[in-house]
Amino acid sequence: MRRLIVVCLTTIFGVGAVGGAVASARPAHAASVVHIVVLHSRTGGTVVAAKVIIHGRAFPFLIDTGASVTLVNPTLARHLHLRTVGQPHQFCGVTGCSTARRVRLSNWSIGGQPLPSVVASSSPIVGTGGFGFGLLGSDVLSRFGSVTIDYRDKLLTLG
């Protein structure tokens, strides 16, 4: 499923390590509806992804309401010249622990909705094969009044 996710996300979004689309401005208080990609594996797993715009370029991010922090693949962090913040730290997820760097994410959006500036962890994301992907976690999603994933209609609503 790992290769399937990378190929599908790259094909569907039309982006890889570099991309390009400019986000439109939308008031921060209005609910935003974002088109998502929902992928199902033969073994019953489900992955939700959306296009995130960083510095005017589009990148696929997995939407993970269970992740406490946002992750950026080191390939993407290097490509975007994201500023490193502090010293490397121990980072643990469901697949184990590793050393990660902290990077500042700013000037980014999803579905035209500006996202808050955050310090994210930069660590390889299992299943992405080193491609420029990210994972949008609850540290960002929790800043919205509500987050709804409509799997049938393939929409993410940030309220």
DSSP file (Angstrom, degrees, kcal/mol; ACC not computed):
  #  RESIDUE AA STRUCTURE BP1 BP2  ACC     N-H-->O    O-->H-N    N-H-->O    O-->H-N    TCO  KAPPA ALPHA  PHI   PSI    X-CA   Y-CA   Z-CA
    1    1 A M     >        0   0    0      0, 0.0     4,-2.6     0, 0.0     5,-0.2   0.000 360.0 360.0 360.0 -26.2    0.0    0.0    0.0
    2    2 A R  H  >  +     0   0    0      1,-0.2     4,-2.0     2,-0.2     5,-0.2   0.935 360.0  41.2 -59.0 -48.7    3.0    2.4    0.6
    3    3 A R  H  > S+     0   0    0      1,-0.2     4,-2.7     2,-0.2     5,-0.2   0.882 112.6  56.0 -67.2 -36.7    3.9    2.6   -3.1
    4    4 A L  H  > S+     0   0    0      1,-0.2     4,-3.0     2,-0.2     5,-0.2   0.914 107.4  49.3 -60.0 -44.0    0.2    2.8   -4.0
    5    5 A I  H  X S+     0   0    0     -4,-2.6     4,-2.9     2,-0.2     5,-0.3   0.940 112.8  46.2 -62.0 -48.2   -0.3    5.8   -1.7
    6    6 A V  H  X S+     0   0    0     -4,-2.0     4,-2.3   121,-0.4     5,-0.2   0.931 116.8  43.9 -61.4 -47.3    2.8    7.7   -3.1
    7    7 A V  H  X S+     0   0    0     -4,-2.7     4,-2.5     2,-0.2     5,-0.2   0.930 116.3  46.9 -64.6 -46.0    1.8    7.0   -6.8
    8    8 A C  H  X S+     0   0    0     -4,-3.0     4,-3.3    -5,-0.2     5,-0.3   0.925 114.1  46.1 -64.0 -45.5   -1.9    7.8   -6.2
    9    9 A L  H  X S+     0   0    0     -4,-2.9     4,-2.4    -5,-0.2     6,-0.4   0.917 114.8  47.4 -64.9 -42.5   -1.2   11.0   -4.3
   10   10 A T  H  X>S+     0   0    0     -4,-2.3     4,-1.2    -5,-0.3     5,-0.6   0.911 117.5  42.9 -64.5 -41.4    1.4   12.2   -6.9
   11   11 A T  H  <5S+     0   0    0     -4,-2.5    -2,-0.2    -5,-0.2    -1,-0.2   0.930 116.6  45.7 -69.6 -46.9   -0.9   11.3   -9.8
   12   12 A I  H  <5S+     0   0    0     -4,-3.3    -2,-0.2     1,-0.2    -3,-0.2   0.919 121.7  35.8 -65.6 -44.8   -4.1   12.8   -8.3
   13   13 A F  H  <5S-     0   0    0     -4,-2.4    -1,-0.2    -5,-0.3    -2,-0.2   0.681  97.7-135.5 -84.6 -17.3   -2.6   16.0   -7.1
   14   14 A G  T  <5 +     0   0    0     -4,-1.2     2,-0.3    -5,-0.3    -3,-0.2   0.782  69.1 105.8  68.9  25.0   -0.2   16.4  -10.0
   15   15 A V      < +     0   0    0     -5,-0.6    -1,-0.3    -6,-0.4     4,-0.2  -0.941  34.8 160.9-134.4 156.6    2.6   17.3   -7.7
   16   16 A G  S    S-     0   0    0      2,-1.6     3,-0.0    -2,-0.3    -1,-0.0  -0.179  77.2 -23.2-136.8-123.8    5.7   15.7   -6.3
   17   17 A A  S    S+     0   0    0     -2,-0.1     2,-0.4     1,-0.1    -2,-0.0   0.780 138.7  31.2 -69.5 -24.8    8.7   17.3   -4.8
   18   18 A V  S    S+     0   0    0      2,-0.0    -2,-1.6    39,-0.0     2,-0.3  -0.976  73.0 150.4-130.0 148.9    7.8   20.4   -6.6
   19   19 A G        -     0   0    0     -2,-0.4     2,-0.2    -4,-0.2    -4,-0.1  -0.847  26.3-137.5-155.3-171.7    4.4   21.7   -7.6
   20   20 A G        +     0   0    0     -2,-0.3     2,-0.3    37,-0.2    37,-0.2  -0.715  36.0 123.7-170.4 118.4    2.6   24.9   -8.2
   21   21 A A        -     0   0    0     35,-1.3     2,-0.5    -2,-0.2    -2,-0.0  -0.865  43.8-129.8-165.2 139.7   -0.7   26.5   -7.4
   22   22 A V        -     0   0    0     -2,-0.3     2,-0.2    31,-0.1    35,-0.0  -0.811  23.7-127.0 -99.1 132.8   -1.4   29.7   -5.6
   23   23 A A        -     0   0    0     -2,-0.5     2,-0.3     1,-0.1    29,-0.0  -0.477  19.4-128.4 -75.6 144.8   -4.0   29.7   -2.7
   24   24 A S        -     0   0    0     -2,-0.2     2,-0.2     1,-0.1    -1,-0.1  -0.676  28.0-107.7 -89.9 150.9   -6.8   32.1   -2.8
   25   25 A A        +     0   0    0     -2,-0.3    88,-0.1    88,-0.1    -1,-0.1  -0.539  40.8 172.7 -79.0 143.1   -7.5   34.3    0.2
   26   26 A R        -     0   0    0     86,-0.5     6,-0.0    -2,-0.2    86,-0.0  -0.986  41.6 -91.7-147.5 141.5  -10.5   33.5    2.4
   27   27 A P    >   -     0   0    0      0, 0.0     3,-0.8     0, 0.0     0, 0.0  -0.246  30.4-131.9 -57.1 141.5  -11.6   34.9    5.7
   28   28 A A  T 3  S+     0   0    0      1,-0.2     4,-0.1    85,-0.1    85,-0.0   0.752 102.6  55.8 -67.0 -25.0  -10.2   33.0    8.7
   29   29 A H  T 3  S+     0   0    0      2,-0.1    -1,-0.2   115,-0.0     2,-0.2   0.664  88.4  90.7 -85.3 -16.1  -13.6   32.9   10.5
   30   30 A A  S <  S-     0   0    0     -3,-0.8     2,-0.2     1,-0.1   128,-0.1  -0.517  87.2-104.6 -80.8 146.4  -15.5   31.3    7.6
   31   31 A A        -     0   0    0     -2,-0.2     2,-0.4   128,-0.1   128,-0.2  -0.472  36.7-147.8 -65.9 138.7  -15.9   27.5    7.3
   32   32 A S  E     -A  158   0A   0    126,-2.6   126,-2.8    -2,-0.2     2,-0.5  -0.919   6.1-155.1-112.8 136.6  -13.7   26.1    4.6
   33   33 A V  E     -A  157   0A   0     -2,-0.4     2,-0.4   124,-0.2   124,-0.2  -0.952  14.4-169.6-111.8 126.8  -14.5   23.1    2.5
   34   34 A V  E     -A  156   0A   0    122,-3.2   122,-2.9    -2,-0.5     2,-0.3  -0.948  22.0-125.4-120.9 132.6  -11.5   21.3    1.1
   35   35 A H  E     -A  155   0A   0     -2,-0.4    16,-0.5   120,-0.2     2,-0.3  -0.596  36.1-170.5 -73.8 135.4  -11.6   18.5   -1.5
   36   36 A I  E     -C   50   0B   0    118,-1.9     2,-0.5    -2,-0.3    14,-0.2  -0.783  23.0-126.0-123.5 166.2   -9.8   15.4   -0.3
   37   37 A V  E     -C   49   0B   0     12,-2.8    12,-2.2    -2,-0.3     2,-0.5  -0.966  21.0-162.1-111.7 129.7   -8.6   12.2   -1.7
   38   38 A V  E     -C   48   0B   0     -2,-0.5     2,-0.4    10,-0.2    10,-0.2  -0.964   8.0-172.1-115.6 120.0   -9.7    9.0    0.1
   39   39 A L  E     -C   47   0B   0      8,-2.8     8,-2.5    -2,-0.5     2,-0.4  -0.934   4.8-162.7-115.3 134.7   -7.7    5.9   -0.6
   40   40 A H  E     -C   46   0B   0     -2,-0.4     6,-0.2     6,-0.2     2,-0.2  -0.945   9.2-145.9-115.8 134.8   -8.7    2.4    0.6
   41   41 A S    >   -     0   0    0      4,-2.7     3,-1.5    -2,-0.4     0, 0.0  -0.540  27.4-112.8 -91.7 164.7   -6.4   -0.6    0.8
   42   42 A R  T 3  S+     0   0    0      1,-0.3    -1,-0.1    -2,-0.2    -2,-0.0   0.737 117.1  58.9 -65.7 -22.2   -7.3   -4.2    0.2
   43   43 A T  T 3  S-     0   0    0      2,-0.0    -1,-0.3     1,-0.0    -3,-0.0   0.386 125.7 -97.0 -91.4   4.6   -6.6   -4.9    3.8
   44   44 A G  S <  S+     0   0    0     -3,-1.5    -2,-0.1     1,-0.3     2,-0.1   0.384  76.8 138.5 101.1  -3.9   -9.2   -2.3    5.1
   45   45 A G        -     0   0    0     -5,-0.0    -4,-2.7     1,-0.0     2,-0.4  -0.406  35.0-156.8 -73.7 152.0   -6.9    0.7    5.7
   46   46 A T  E     -C   40   0B   0     -6,-0.2     2,-0.4    -2,-0.1    -6,-0.2  -0.997   7.1-169.4-132.5 136.0   -8.0    4.2    4.8
   47   47 A V  E     -C   39   0B   0     -8,-2.5    -8,-2.8    -2,-0.4     2,-0.4  -0.983   5.0-160.5-125.1 135.6   -5.9    7.2    4.1
   48   48 A V  E     +C   38   0B   0     15,-0.4    15,-2.9    -2,-0.4     2,-0.3  -0.962  16.7 174.0-115.6 133.1   -7.2   10.8    3.6
   49   49 A A  E     -CD  37  62B   0    -12,-2.2   -12,-2.8    -2,-0.4     2,-0.3  -0.958   9.4-174.3-137.8 155.5   -5.0   13.4    1.9
   50   50 A A  E     -CD  36  61B   0     11,-2.4    11,-2.8    -2,-0.3     2,-0.5  -0.963  34.2 -99.2-144.6 160.4   -5.4   17.0    0.8
   51   51 A K  E     - D   0  60B   0    -16,-0.5    60,-0.6    -2,-0.3     2,-0.4  -0.722  36.8-167.3 -84.0 123.9   -3.4   19.6   -1.2
   52   52 A V  E     -ED 110  59B   0      7,-3.1     7,-2.4    -2,-0.5     2,-0.6  -0.934  12.0-142.3-112.2 135.4   -1.6   22.0    1.1
   53   53 A I  E     +ED 109  58B   0     56,-2.7    56,-2.2    -2,-0.4     2,-0.5  -0.868  20.0 179.8-100.8 123.4   -0.1   25.2   -0.4
   54   54 A I  E >  S-ED 108  57B   0      3,-3.0     3,-1.9    -2,-0.6    54,-0.2  -0.987  73.6 -17.5-124.9 121.9    3.3   26.2    1.1
   55   55 A H  T 3  S-     0   0    0     52,-2.5    -1,-0.1    -2,-0.5    53,-0.1   0.856 130.0 -51.6  51.3  38.9    5.0   29.3   -0.2
   56   56 A G  T 3  S+     0   0    0     51,-0.3   -35,-1.3     1,-0.2     2,-0.4   0.502 117.3 108.8  82.0   4.5    2.8   29.2   -3.3
   57   57 A R  E <   -D   54   0B   0     -3,-1.9    -3,-3.0   -37,-0.2     2,-0.3  -0.914  64.8-125.6-118.0 143.9    3.5   25.5   -4.1
   58   58 A A  E     +D   53   0B   0     -2,-0.4    -5,-0.2    -5,-0.2   -42,-0.2  -0.683  30.1 170.4 -92.5 136.9    1.2   22.5   -3.8
   59   59 A F  E     -D   52   0B   0     -7,-2.4    -7,-3.1    -2,-0.3     2,-0.3  -0.997  34.6-114.2-141.6 141.6    2.1   19.4   -1.8
   60   60 A P  E     -D   51   0B   0      0, 0.0    74,-1.3     0, 0.0     2,-0.4  -0.612  33.6-172.5 -76.7 132.6    0.0   16.4   -0.7
   61   61 A F  E     -Df  50 134B   0    -11,-2.8   -11,-2.4    -2,-0.3     2,-0.3  -0.981  22.3-127.3-123.3 137.3   -0.5   16.1    3.0
   62   62 A L  E     -Df  49 135B   0     72,-2.7    74,-3.1    -2,-0.4     2,-0.7  -0.628  22.8-132.2 -76.1 140.9   -2.1   13.2    4.9
   63   63 A I  E     + f   0 136B   0    -15,-2.9     2,-0.5    -2,-0.3   -15,-0.4  -0.874  31.3 174.6 -96.9 117.7   -4.8   14.4    7.2
   64   64 A D    >   +     0   0    0     72,-2.4     3,-1.4    -2,-0.7    74,-0.4  -0.824  17.3 178.5-131.6  93.2   -4.3   12.7   10.6
   65   65 A T  T 3  S+     0   0    0     -2,-0.5    -1,-0.1     1,-0.3    72,-0.1   0.673  85.8  57.5 -67.3 -16.1   -6.7   13.7   13.3
   66   66 A G  T 3  S+     0   0    0     -3,-0.1     2,-0.4    71,-0.1    -1,-0.3   0.557  84.5  94.9 -90.7  -9.3   -4.9   11.2   15.6
   67   67 A A    <   -     0   0    0     -3,-1.4    71,-3.5    69,-0.2    72,-0.3  -0.688  63.1-154.2 -83.6 132.1   -1.5   12.7   15.2
   68   68 A S  S    S+     0   0    0     -2,-0.4     2,-0.3    69,-0.2    71,-0.2   0.765  76.2  33.9 -78.2 -23.8   -0.6   15.2   17.9
   69   69 A V  S    S-     0   0    0     69,-0.1     2,-0.3    70,-0.1    69,-0.2  -0.915  82.6-110.5-131.4 157.6    1.9   17.1   15.7
   70   70 A T        -     0   0    0     -2,-0.3    51,-2.0    49,-0.2     2,-0.4  -0.671  34.1-155.3 -83.1 138.2    2.3   18.1   12.1
   71   71 A L  E     -hG 121 135B   0     64,-2.2    64,-2.6    -2,-0.3     2,-0.4  -0.893  10.2-164.8-117.1 146.7    5.1   16.4   10.3
   72   72 A V  E     -hG 122 134B   0     49,-2.3    51,-0.9    -2,-0.4    62,-0.2  -0.998  28.3-119.3-128.1 126.7    7.1   17.5    7.2
   73   73 A N    >>  -     0   0    0     60,-2.3     4,-2.3    -2,-0.4     3,-0.6  -0.389  24.9-122.9 -60.0 138.8    9.2   15.0    5.3
   74   74 A P  H 3> S+     0   0    0      0, 0.0     4,-2.6     0, 0.0     5,-0.2   0.823 111.7  60.1 -56.0 -32.3   12.9   16.2    5.3
   75   75 A T  H 3> S+     0   0    0     56,-0.2     4,-2.3     2,-0.2    57,-0.2   0.933 108.7  43.0 -60.0 -45.3   12.9   16.2    1.5
   76   76 A L  H <> S+     0   0    0     -3,-0.6     4,-2.3    55,-0.3    -1,-0.2   0.907 111.9  53.7 -67.0 -43.0   10.1   18.8    1.5
   77   77 A A  H  <>S+     0   0    0     -4,-2.3     5,-2.4     1,-0.2     4,-0.4   0.910 112.6  44.1 -59.6 -42.9   11.7   20.8    4.3
   78   78 A R  H ><5S+     0   0    0     -4,-2.6     3,-1.1     3,-0.2    -1,-0.2   0.926 111.7  53.1 -66.7 -44.6   15.0   21.0    2.4
   79   79 A H  H 3<5S+     0   0    0     -4,-2.3    -2,-0.2     1,-0.3    -1,-0.2   0.877 115.2  40.4 -59.0 -39.2   13.2   21.8   -0.9
   80   80 A L  T 3<5S-     0   0    0     -4,-2.3    -1,-0.3    -5,-0.1    -2,-0.2   0.422 106.3-126.9 -90.6   1.1   11.4   24.7    0.7
   81   81 A H  T < 5 -     0   0    0     -3,-1.1    -3,-0.2    -4,-0.4     2,-0.2   0.908  37.3-169.3  53.3  45.1   14.4   25.9    2.7
   82   82 A L      < -     0   0    0     -5,-2.4     2,-0.2    -6,-0.2    -1,-0.2  -0.460  25.4-109.2 -69.1 136.1   12.3   25.7    5.9
   83   83 A R        -     0   0    0     21,-0.4    21,-2.2    -2,-0.2     2,-0.3  -0.465  27.8-128.6 -70.2 129.3   14.1   27.3    8.8
   84   84 A T  B     -I  103   0B   0     -2,-0.2     2,-0.5    19,-0.2    19,-0.3  -0.585  20.4-155.9 -77.1 138.9   15.3   24.9   11.5
   85   85 A V        -     0   0    0     17,-2.9    17,-0.5    -2,-0.3    -1,-0.0  -0.975  49.8 -33.4-120.2 121.1   14.2   25.8   15.1
   86   86 A G  S    S-     0   0    0     -2,-0.5    16,-0.1    15,-0.1     3,-0.1  -0.171  94.6 -37.1  71.8-163.5   16.2   24.6   18.1
   87   87 A Q  S    S-     0   0    0      1,-0.1    15,-0.1    14,-0.1    -2,-0.1  -0.554  71.1 -83.9 -95.1 158.7   18.1   21.3   18.4
   88   88 A P        -     0   0    0      0, 0.0     2,-0.3     0, 0.0    13,-0.2  -0.267  52.3-162.1 -56.2 151.1   17.1   17.9   17.0
   89   89 A H  E     -L  100   0C   0     11,-3.0    11,-3.1    -3,-0.1     2,-0.4  -0.911  25.8 -93.9-136.6 162.3   14.7   16.0   19.4
   90   90 A Q  E     -L   99   0C   0     -2,-0.3     2,-0.4     9,-0.2     9,-0.2  -0.656  42.6-168.2 -77.0 127.1   13.4   12.5   20.0
   91   91 A F  E     -L   98   0C   0      7,-3.5     7,-2.7    -2,-0.4     2,-0.4  -0.975   3.9-169.0-122.9 129.7   10.2   12.0   18.1
   92   92 A C  E     +L   97   0C   0     -2,-0.4     5,-0.2     5,-0.2     2,-0.2  -0.966  13.4 158.4-123.5 135.5    7.9    9.0   18.6
   93   93 A G  E >   -L   96   0C   0      3,-2.8     3,-1.4    -2,-0.4   -26,-0.0  -0.664  60.4 -73.9-134.2-168.8    5.0    7.9   16.5
   94   94 A V  T 3  S+     0   0    0      1,-0.3     3,-0.1    -2,-0.2    -2,-0.0   0.729 129.3  52.0 -67.2 -20.8    3.0    4.7   16.0
   95   95 A T  T 3  S-     0   0    0      1,-0.3     2,-0.3    31,-0.0    -1,-0.3   0.430 122.4 -87.7 -95.9   1.4    5.9    3.2   13.9
   96   96 A G  E <   -L   93   0C   0     -3,-1.4    -3,-2.8     2,-0.0    -1,-0.3  -0.818  52.9 -54.0 127.8-167.9    8.6    3.9   16.5
   97   97 A C  E     +L   92   0C   0     -2,-0.3     2,-0.3    -5,-0.2    -5,-0.2  -0.825  47.9 156.9-115.1 150.9   11.0    6.6   17.6
   98   98 A S  E     -L   91   0C   0     -7,-2.7    -7,-3.5    -2,-0.3     2,-0.4  -0.954  45.8 -86.1-156.9 172.6   13.6    8.6   15.7
   99   99 A T  E     -L   90   0C   0     -2,-0.3     2,-0.3    -9,-0.2    -9,-0.2  -0.735  48.3-178.1 -87.5 135.1   15.5   11.9   15.8
  100  100 A A  E     -L   89   0C   0    -11,-3.1   -11,-3.0    -2,-0.4     2,-0.3  -0.914  20.7-134.4-131.2 157.7   13.6   14.8   14.2
  101  101 A R  E     - J   0 122B   0     21,-1.8    21,-3.5    -2,-0.3     2,-0.5  -0.740  21.6-125.3-102.9 158.0   14.3   18.4   13.5
  102  102 A R  E     - J   0 121B   0    -17,-0.5   -17,-2.9    -2,-0.3     2,-0.3  -0.901  29.8-175.7-103.3 135.3   11.9   21.2   14.2
  103  103 A V  E     -IJ  84 120B   0     17,-2.9    17,-2.9    -2,-0.5     2,-0.5  -0.960  26.3-116.9-130.8 149.5   11.1   23.5   11.3
  104  104 A R  E     - J   0 119B   0    -21,-2.2     2,-0.5    -2,-0.3   -21,-0.4  -0.744  24.3-163.2 -87.8 125.9    8.9   26.6   11.0
  105  105 A L  E     + J   0 118B   0     13,-3.2    13,-2.1    -2,-0.5     2,-0.3  -0.950  26.7 144.3-108.5 121.2    5.9   26.4    8.7
  106  106 A S        +     0   0    0     -2,-0.5   -51,-0.3    11,-0.2     3,-0.1  -0.930  47.5  43.0-146.4 168.9    4.4   29.7    7.7
  107  107 A N  S    S+     0   0    0     -2,-0.3   -52,-2.5     8,-0.2   -51,-0.3   0.961  86.3 129.2  55.6  53.9    2.7   31.2    4.7
  108  108 A W  E     +E   54   0B   0      7,-0.5     7,-2.7   -54,-0.2     2,-0.3  -0.943  31.7 175.4-139.0 159.2    0.7   28.0    4.1
  109  109 A S  E     -EK  53 114B   0    -56,-2.2   -56,-2.7    -2,-0.3     2,-0.4  -0.966  22.0-142.7-156.2 166.2   -2.9   27.1    3.5
  110  110 A I  E >  S-EK  52 113B   0      3,-2.1     3,-2.2    -2,-0.3   -58,-0.2  -0.979  87.3 -10.8-137.8 124.8   -5.4   24.4    2.7
  111  111 A G  T 3  S-     0   0    0    -60,-0.6   -78,-0.2    -2,-0.4   -59,-0.1   0.804 129.3 -55.1  58.4  31.2   -8.4   24.9    0.5
  112  112 A G  T 3  S+     0   0    0      1,-0.3   -86,-0.5   -80,-0.1    -1,-0.3   0.345 111.8 123.8  83.7  -7.3   -7.8   28.7    0.5
  113  113 A Q  E <   -K  110   0B   0     -3,-2.2    -3,-2.1   -88,-0.1    -1,-0.3  -0.781  64.0-127.4 -88.7 116.7   -7.9   28.7    4.3
  114  114 A P  E     -K  109   0B   0      0, 0.0    -5,-0.3     0, 0.0    -1,-0.0  -0.357  22.0-142.3 -60.7 142.2   -4.7   30.2    5.8
  115  115 A L        -     0   0    0     -7,-2.7    -7,-0.5     1,-0.1    -8,-0.2  -0.809  22.6-101.3-105.8 148.8   -3.1   27.9    8.4
  116  116 A P        -     0   0    0      0, 0.0     2,-0.2     0, 0.0   -11,-0.1  -0.334  39.8-100.0 -69.4 149.4   -1.4   29.2   11.5
  117  117 A S        +     0   0    0    -13,-0.1     2,-0.3   -11,-0.0   -11,-0.2  -0.518  56.1 170.3 -65.3 130.6    2.4   29.5   11.7
  118  118 A V  E     - J   0 105B   0    -13,-2.1   -13,-3.2    -2,-0.2     2,-0.7  -0.930  41.7-118.3-139.6 162.1    3.7   26.5   13.6
  119  119 A V  E     - J   0 104B   0     -2,-0.3   -15,-0.2   -15,-0.2     2,-0.2  -0.941  43.1-173.3-100.5 115.2    6.9   24.7   14.5
  120  120 A A  E     - J   0 103B   0    -17,-2.9   -17,-2.9    -2,-0.7     2,-0.3  -0.646  25.4-108.5-106.4 162.0    6.5   21.2   13.0
  121  121 A S  E     -hJ  71 102B   0    -51,-2.0   -49,-2.3   -19,-0.2     2,-0.6  -0.720  23.0-147.9 -88.0 142.1    8.7   18.1   13.3
  122  122 A S  E     +hJ  72 101B   0    -21,-3.5   -21,-1.8    -2,-0.3   -49,-0.2  -0.936  41.8 132.0-113.9 110.3   10.7   17.1   10.2
  123  123 A S        -     0   0    0    -51,-0.9   -23,-0.1    -2,-0.6    -2,-0.0  -0.984  63.7 -82.0-153.1 150.7   11.1   13.4   10.0
  124  124 A P        -     0   0    0      0, 0.0     2,-0.6     0, 0.0   -51,-0.1  -0.331  43.4-138.1 -57.0 139.6   10.6   10.7    7.4
  125  125 A I    >   -     0   0    0      8,-0.1     3,-1.9   -54,-0.0     5,-0.4  -0.908  22.3-114.6-105.4 121.0    7.0    9.7    7.1
  126  126 A V  T 3  S+     0   0    0     -2,-0.6   -31,-0.0     1,-0.2    -1,-0.0  -0.261  97.4  20.8 -56.6 132.2    6.4    5.9    6.8
  127  127 A G  T 3  S+     0   0    0   -122,-0.0  -121,-0.4  -121,-0.0    -1,-0.2   0.366  96.8  93.7  94.4  -4.2    5.0    5.0    3.4
  128  128 A T  S X  S-     0   0    0     -3,-1.9     3,-1.8  -123,-0.1    -2,-0.1   0.536  80.9-135.9-100.0  -5.7    6.0    8.1    1.4
  129  129 A G  T 3   -     0   0    0     -4,-0.3    -3,-0.1     1,-0.3  -126,-0.0   0.759  66.6 -60.0  62.2  25.0    9.2    6.7    0.0
  130  130 A G  T 3  S+     0   0    0     -5,-0.4    -1,-0.3     1,-0.2   -55,-0.1   0.468  97.6 143.3  84.1   0.3   11.1   10.0    0.8
  131  131 A F    <   -     0   0    0     -3,-1.8     2,-2.1     1,-0.1   -55,-0.3  -0.265  68.0 -87.5 -72.0 164.1    8.9   12.1   -1.4
  132  132 A G  S    S+     0   0    0    -57,-0.2     2,-0.2   -56,-0.1    -1,-0.1  -0.466  77.8 134.5 -75.3  75.7    7.9   15.7   -0.4
  133  133 A F        -     0   0    0     -2,-2.1   -60,-2.3   -74,-0.1     2,-0.3  -0.693  34.1-161.4-116.0 169.6    4.8   14.9    1.7
  134  134 A G  E     -fG  61  72B   0    -74,-1.3   -72,-2.7    -2,-0.2     2,-0.4  -0.882  15.5-131.3-141.1 176.7    3.6   16.1    5.0
  135  135 A L  E     -fG  62  71B   0    -64,-2.6   -64,-2.2    -2,-0.3     2,-0.7  -0.973  16.0-145.0-135.6 117.7    1.1   15.0    7.7
  136  136 A L  E     -f   63   0B   0    -74,-3.1   -72,-2.4    -2,-0.4   -69,-0.2  -0.754  29.5-171.5 -88.1 113.2   -1.4   17.6    9.0
  137  137 A G    >>  -     0   0    0     -2,-0.7     4,-2.3   -74,-0.1     3,-1.3  -0.306  38.9 -89.9-102.6-177.8   -1.9   16.8   12.7
  138  138 A S  H 3> S+     0   0    0    -71,-3.5     4,-2.2   -74,-0.4   -70,-0.2   0.663 112.9  75.8 -68.9 -18.2   -4.1   18.0   15.5
  139  139 A D  H 34 S+     0   0    0    -72,-0.3    -1,-0.3   -71,-0.2   -70,-0.1   0.851 113.8  24.9 -60.8 -31.1   -1.7   20.7   16.6
  140  140 A V  H X4 S+     0   0    0     -3,-1.3     3,-1.7     2,-0.1    -2,-0.2   0.841 121.9  53.6 -95.2 -46.9   -3.1   22.6   13.5
  141  141 A L  H >< S+     0   0    0     -4,-2.3     3,-1.6     1,-0.3    -3,-0.2   0.828  99.5  63.9 -60.9 -32.5   -6.5   21.0   13.1
  142  142 A S  T 3< S+     0   0    0     -4,-2.2    -1,-0.3     1,-0.3    -3,-0.1   0.624  86.2  73.7 -69.2 -11.4   -7.5   21.7   16.7
  143  143 A R  T <  S+     0   0    0     -3,-1.7     2,-0.3    -5,-0.1    -1,-0.3   0.571  85.4  78.7 -78.6  -8.0   -7.3   25.5   16.0
  144  144 A F  S <  S-     0   0    0     -3,-1.6     3,-0.1    -4,-0.2  -115,-0.0  -0.714  90.3-121.1 -96.1 152.3  -10.5   25.2   14.1
  145  145 A G  S    S-     0   0    0     -2,-0.3     2,-0.3     1,-0.2    -1,-0.1   0.851  92.6  -2.4 -61.0 -35.0  -13.9   25.1   15.8
  146  146 A S        -     0   0    0     -5,-0.1    13,-2.7     2,-0.0     2,-0.4  -0.990  57.5-153.3-154.2 154.5  -14.6   21.7   14.2
  147  147 A V  E     -B  158   0A   0     -2,-0.3     2,-0.4    11,-0.2    11,-0.2  -0.986  17.7-177.4-132.2 121.2  -13.1   19.3   11.7
  148  148 A T  E     -B  157   0A   0      9,-2.5     9,-2.9    -2,-0.4     2,-0.6  -0.978  12.3-160.0-124.2 129.7  -15.4   17.1    9.7
  149  149 A I  E     -B  156   0A   0     -2,-0.4     2,-0.9     7,-0.2     7,-0.2  -0.939   3.1-163.9-107.6 118.3  -14.3   14.4    7.2
  150  150 A D  E  >> -B  155   0A   0      5,-3.4     5,-1.7    -2,-0.6     4,-1.1  -0.854   7.6-177.6-100.6  98.4  -17.0   13.4    4.7
  151  151 A Y  T  45S+     0   0    0     -2,-0.9    -1,-0.2     3,-0.2  -113,-0.1   0.858  77.9  51.7 -67.5 -36.4  -15.6   10.2    3.3
  152  152 A R  T  45S+     0   0    0      1,-0.2    -1,-0.2     2,-0.1  -114,-0.1   0.952 120.9  30.8 -67.1 -50.2  -18.5    9.6    0.8
  153  153 A D  T  45S-     0   0    0      2,-0.1    -1,-0.2  -118,-0.0    -2,-0.2   0.480 106.4-125.4 -90.2  -1.9  -18.4   13.1   -0.8
  154  154 A K  T  <5 +     0   0    0     -4,-1.1  -118,-1.9     1,-0.2     2,-0.4   0.953  60.7 137.7  58.0  56.6  -14.6   13.4   -0.2
  155  155 A L  E   < -AB  35 150A   0     -5,-1.7    -5,-3.4  -120,-0.2     2,-0.5  -0.987  43.0-156.2-134.1 142.4  -14.7   16.7    1.6
  156  156 A L  E     -AB  34 149A   0   -122,-2.9  -122,-3.2    -2,-0.4     2,-0.5  -0.981  14.9-161.0-113.4 125.3  -12.9   18.1    4.7
  157  157 A T  E     -AB  33 148A   0     -9,-2.9    -9,-2.5    -2,-0.5     2,-0.6  -0.943   6.2-167.0-112.6 124.6  -14.8   20.9    6.5
  158  158 A L  E      AB  32 147A   0   -126,-2.8  -126,-2.6    -2,-0.5   -11,-0.2  -0.944 360.0 360.0-107.6 113.7  -12.8   23.2    8.8
  159  159 A G              0   0    0    -13,-2.7   -12,-0.1    -2,-0.6  -128,-0.1   0.445 360.0 360.0-107.5 360.0  -15.4   25.2   10.8
